[in-house]
Amino acid sequence: MRLTLLWTDIMVWVLLAVIVVWGSVMFRSPQVKKQWQNIFRAPVAMASAVVLLFYLCFTLLDSVHMRFSVERSPTGQSVTRHLSYQGEMVSLLDLLFSHALAHTERTYSAPFATHEYAKSIKVDAKGITRMVYRPLKYVKIPPEEGKTADILSRSFRAVAIGLLASLLLIVLHITLGGEAPFVLKVRRIIRGETVLPWRTAYLTFTLLFVAFTWMYLLSYHYHVLGTDKVGGDVLYQTLKSIRTGVLIGTLATLVMLPVSIVLGISAGYFGGWVDDVIQYLYTTLNSIPGVLLIAGAVLVMQVMMDNHPQWFETTLERSDLRLLFLILILGMTSWTGLCRLLRAETLKISQVAFVTAAKAFGVSRWKIIFRHIMPNLMHIILISVVLDFSGLVLAEAVLSYVGVGVDPTMYSWGNMINQARLEMAREPMVWWSLFSAFVFMFVLVLAANLLSDRVQHVLDPRNVK
């Protein structure tokens, strides 16, 4: 086995390391620490943070890729040590759901179904042709139990395992946090007397962990969210799509941040011809329809990739490079809104008394920007980052729906919706692929929006009493 990191994998782990280092440095300031405590004192913000961390865990699991080595047999043919993948690049999430990859059915099946969704032609032993619902190959119900009884018994065991595992993790977290006696900490958490609403956080974590455990354990015996047109498990596809949505929402936001901050502050502080050039630049960019600009850039990138197939060893590397280009394109075309906000705020701050006094004392322009203007813009930057995250997640779904998003071979909610739209008009209607993508995307965007509302409420100076 050999560890292989894609470009987006490297960006994810570098970003995580930067956030950890930045957080450890910033939290040394009592003022910053108090601000973030005020943000998470709201139960809604704490629950949203737990949901976002849950999505982040799936993103990290799907951002560690590896290849299994291939041995040569005596006859000269390649024989892999992992027969399911045969040397293809796989992630930890793929290994976790290797049973779902192996249990590929023939065609559509509804959630928890035992037979295919549509009738097909079958010739019996007497040569009579009939239209029947064929049984699924990998869904086997014990003969002594019915389907309902089997699902209930397996669900009971899965929920019990999920509750026990989540309880152990919560106890471990309580034990490691603080030096107070364990019983006293538990009593305070139950009564809601802690500084942060840990009771809400633990309840949210328990619900999410139990739900995932239930779906995961039942996926060994059923297709919990059904199968698609080629028999692929929809639960596995939906969880694989989390990485694409989170990467586009996070990395595209961070790509546009330096451009927005530098140009916005420069336009507002220096004024003159600098302001005129920057205003002309983002006004011109805003005059071009966003979808057309992104579509043109994606098509140019696609032609370049088609002309250089030697760049890629696997289809996963090809789709990952297209994802990276899409992140860069979205970042470079979405900086204008924040740039305009920062320009207007810089114009106002540059006329405040303390900035005027610093100019009178001969303080250099760059020191004024970094010591006086930048700290007073951080609330706008943080609020915009969280708001733009949910907007970019939705943008990926829309772009993939119209065919200019991520590679069609890559798992994403947009591709799932695009593939499901043609099946909505058939009879009977195939609804579960669209429903699964919608629910997972809705929860992610809702959690990001609720957290952004709380960030805006706490960090906005106009709300300070």
N, C-alpha and C positions, 0 to 999 in steps of 0.2 A: 504494500500500500504506500502511495506517495501523495503527500499533501500538495494540492494545486490551488492557487488563489487566482481568481479572476480579477479584472480591474475594479469592478464594483465591490468585490470582497475586500480588497485592500483599502478602498475608500471608506467602507463601513467601519473596519477595525481601527483605522487611523482616526476617523471622526470620533469613535467611542473613546479612544485614548486621549484625544484633545479635550473632550468634554469632561472626562474624569480629572485631568490635570487642571483645566480651567476652573472646575467646581471646587477642587481642593484649595486653589489659590484665592478664589473669590470669597469663599466661605470663611476665610480668616478675618474678613471685615465684619464686625458686629452689625453694622447697618445693613449690609447685603444679606447676612444670615437672617436678620429680623424680617426683612422684606419677603424672602422666600417662605419663612414660617407663616407670615400673614397670608400668603397665597394659598398654602396648603391647610390653613385652619378651616377653610370651608369644606364640608363633607363632599360636595359635588366635585371640587377640584381634586381632592384626594382620590375619590373613586375614578375620576377620569385619568389621573396619573397611573393608577394601577392597571387600567385597561390598556393604556399606551405602552406600559412596560411589558404587558403580556404579548402585545403585537411585536414589540422589540425582540422578545425572546425567540419568537418564530423567525424573525429576520436574521438573527445571529445564527440560529441553527441552520438556516439555509444559506449562510455566507461562509461556510467551511466546506470546501470542495476537495475531493480526493479521487485518486485513480487506483484501481486494483491491478496489480501486475499480471501479466499474461505469460504463461509457460508454454513451452513447445512440447508437443507430444512426440512419441517415437515415429509417428507417420509424417511428421512435419507440419501438422495442422495446429493452429493456435487453440489452446485450451485455457480458459480463464479460471482463476481461483474463485471468482464470484460470478456464477453463471447468469445471474439476473441482469447484470449490466455489461459484461464482456468488455471490460476496459474503458467504458464510458465514464465521464466525469460525474460523480454523484456527491450529494451533500449529506450532512448529518440528518436532515429532515427526510431525505430519500431513504436512508437506512432505517429510520424510525418507522416509515410507512412502506417498507419493502413488501409487506404482505399485500398492501393495496395495489402496488404495481404488478405483483404476480397474479392477483385475482382480477384479471381483465375479462369482462364478459363480451358477448358478441355484439350487443347493441344497447339501446335504451332500456333502463329499468327504473322504476319509481323508488323513492326512499323506502327501505325495509321491505322491498318486494322479494318474492320468491320466484317470480316468472317475469319474462320479458314484457315490455310495456305494450307492444303491438303484436298482432297475430302474424304468423309466417306459415309458409306452405310446408307441410310434412306428409310424407308418404309412409303409411303404416305397413305392417308385415303382409297384409292382404293386397297391397298395391293400391289402396284407396287414398286419394289425395284429399287432405283436409287443411283448414286454416285453424291453427291452434296457438295458444300461448306457450312457448317453450320454457321449460324450467331453467333457472340460472345455474351455471356450472359450479359456482363457488359459494352458494348459499344452501346450506344443508340444515334442515330442522330435524331434531331427534324424533323418531317415529312415536315414542311414547308421550311426547308433548306436542301441543298445538303451537302455532306461530305466536299467538298472543302470550301464552304462558311462557314460552321460551324467551321472548323479548323482555317480559317483566322480570323473570328470574335473573337473567343476565344484567338487566338494568339495576336491579337491587344490589347485586354484587359489585357492579362498577361504581355506583354511587357510594357504597360503603367504603370501597378502596379509596375513592377520591376524597371522601371526608376524613378518613384516617390519615392519608398522606398530607393533606392540607393542614390538618391539626398539628401534625408533627413539625411541619415547616413553621407554622405560626409559633408553636412553643419554642422552637429553636431561636426564632427572631426575638421573642420576648426575653429569653434567657440571655442573649448576647447584648441586648440593649439596656444600658444603665446598670447601676449597682444596687438598686433597691431590691428588697426581697421579692421573689417571684410571685408569691400570693398577693402581695400588695399591688404589684404592677397589673396583675390580672384583674383585681378588684377595680382599680382605677379605669382600666380599659372597658370593662363591662358597664361601669357607671358613666362613661364618657367624660371623665375628669382629667384626661391627658391634654397636653398642650396641643398636639396634633390629633385629629380624629382617627386614631388607629382602629377603633371599633368599625368604622365604615370601611377602612382599607382592608381589614381582615375579612369582613363579610363579602366585599367585592372579590377579593382574591379567592375565597372559598367557592363562591358561585362559579367563577371562571374556571378554576381548577377542576371542580367536580364535573362541569359541563364538558371540558376537554377529555377528562378521564372516561366519562361515559361514552362519548363519541369514539374515542380511540379504542377502547376495549371491545365495543360492539362492532367496530369496523373489521375485526377478525372474522366475524360470522355473518355480517350483513353489510350492504352498501347503505350507510346511514343517510347520505344525501343523494342516493341514486347513482346512476351511471350516465355517461354522455352517448353520443351517436356511435362511437367506436368502442364503447364498453368501459371507458376509463372511469375511475372512481372520482366523483364530484367533490367529496370531502377533501381528498388529497389535492386536487386542483385548486380548491379554494384556499387551503392553507399555504400552498406554494405561491399563490398570488399575493400573499401578504408582503413578501419581500419586495416585489415590484412596486406596490403602492407606497410602502414606507420609504423605499430608496428614492423614488421620484419626488415624494413630498418633502423629504429631508434634504437630500443632496442638491436638488434644484434650487431650493430656498437658500442654501449656503453658498451656492455658486453666484447668485445674484447679489448677495449681501455686500461683498467688497466693492462692486461696481456702484451700487446704490449709495453706499456710505461715502465713498471718495467723491463721486460726481455731485451728490446732493449737498454735501458740506462745502465743497469747492464753489459751487454755484451760489450758495447763500452767503458765504463769507467773503470771497474775493470780489464778486460782482463784476461789473464791466464786461469786457469781451469774453471772459471766462464764462460768466453767467449766460451770455447770449449764445455762445457755441453749445453749451450743455442743454439749454432750453431748445435750441434748434434740433439737437440730436434726438432728445426723447419725444419732441413733438412730431418729428418725421417718423420715428419708429411707431408711435401710437396711431399715426394715420394709416398704417398698413394693417389690414385685417390679420389678427393674430393667428387664426387657423391657416390662412394662406401662407403666411411667413414660415410657420413651423412646417407645413406640408412641403414647401419648396426646399427648405433646409434638409428635411428627412429624405426627400427624393434624391437630392444631390449626394447625400451620404450613402444612400442605397446603391446608387450607380458606382460610386467609388469602391464599395465593398464587393459588388459583383465583378468589378474589373480586377480585383486582387484576391482571388479565392485562396491563394497560398498563405495568406495571413492567419488562417484558421485551421486548426486540427480537428475540431469538433463543431457541431451545430450550436452547442451551448456557448462556445467562445464567440461565435458569430453573433448570436442573439444578445450576448452580454455587451459586446462592443456597440451594437445598435442602441441598447439601453443607455450606455454611457453617453453616446452622442445625443440621445433624446434629452437626457438630464442637462447636458450643457446647453442645448438649444433652448429648452424651457427656461433655464436660468438666465440666459443672455437676452431673452425676449420678455421677461417679466420684472425687470428691475425699475421700470419707469415710474410705477406708482409710488414705491417707497422713496425713490429719488426726489420726486416732487414734494412729498411730505417733509423730507429732511431739509430740502432747500427752503421751504416756507418757515420751518421751525428755526433754522439757522439764521435766517434774516431777522427773526424776532429776538433770538438770544444775543446776537451780535450787537444789539442796541441796548442791552441791559447794563446797569451801572457797573457791575463787577468786571464785565468785559471791557467797557470803556476805560475803567481805571487801570486795568492791566495794559491796555494800549498806551495810556498816558505814561506809565512807568517804564515803557520800552520793552515789555515782554515780547518775545518773538511770536510770529503768527502761528507757528506749529505748536508751541507750548500752550498758546491760548486755545487752539483747537483741541489738543489732547487733554488739557486739564480743566477747561471750563465748558467747551461746547459739547464734546463727545459724551461726558457723563450725563448731561442734561438731555441727550437724545436717546439714551439707552432704553427708556420705557417705550418709545415709539418703535425702536428696532425690534425689541422682544415681542411686542404685540403684533407687529407685522409678520415676524417669522412664524408665529403660531397660526395666524390667520391664513397666511399664504400656503402653509402646509396642507390644510384641508382643501384649498382651492386647486392645488397642483395634483392632489390625489384624484379629484374629480376630473381634472383636465386629462389625465392619463386615460381614464375610462372613455371620455368623449373622443379623444384622438384615436384610440385603438378601435373604437366603434366605427369611425369613418375610414379606417385603414391606414392611417399615417402615424400610429403609435409605436408600441414595441413590436418586436418580431412576432409573426403569427405563431411560431413554434414555442414562444415563451409563455409561461403561465402568468396571466394577469386578469383582473376583474373585467377590464375592457374587452379583452379577447373572449372571455366567457360570455359576456353580454352580446357581443357581436355574433358569436356562434349560436346563441340561443334565440336570437330575434327571429330567425327564419322558422323556428319550430313552434313559435307562439300561435301561428295560424293553422297548424295542423290539428287534426281531430283523431285521437284525443290530444290535448295540448301538453307539450313538454315544458313544465314550468320550473323545475327544481334547480336547474343551472342558473337561471336568471335570479331566482329567489335567493340562492346561496350567495352569489356575488353581491347582490344588493344588501343583504343583511350584514355581511362582514364589512363591506365598505361603509355602510351607514353607521355602524358602531364605531369604526375608526374615526370618521369625520365628526360624528357627534361628540365623542370624547375630546377631540382636538378643539372643537368650537367651545365646549363648556370650559375647558381649561383656559382658552384664550380670553374668554369673558372675565374670568377671575383675575388673570394676569393684568388685563386692562384696568379693572376696577382698583387693584392694589397699586400698580405702578404709575397710573395716570396722576400727575401732580394736582389736577383739578379736583380729585377725590380725596385729597389729604385734608383732614380736619385739623 
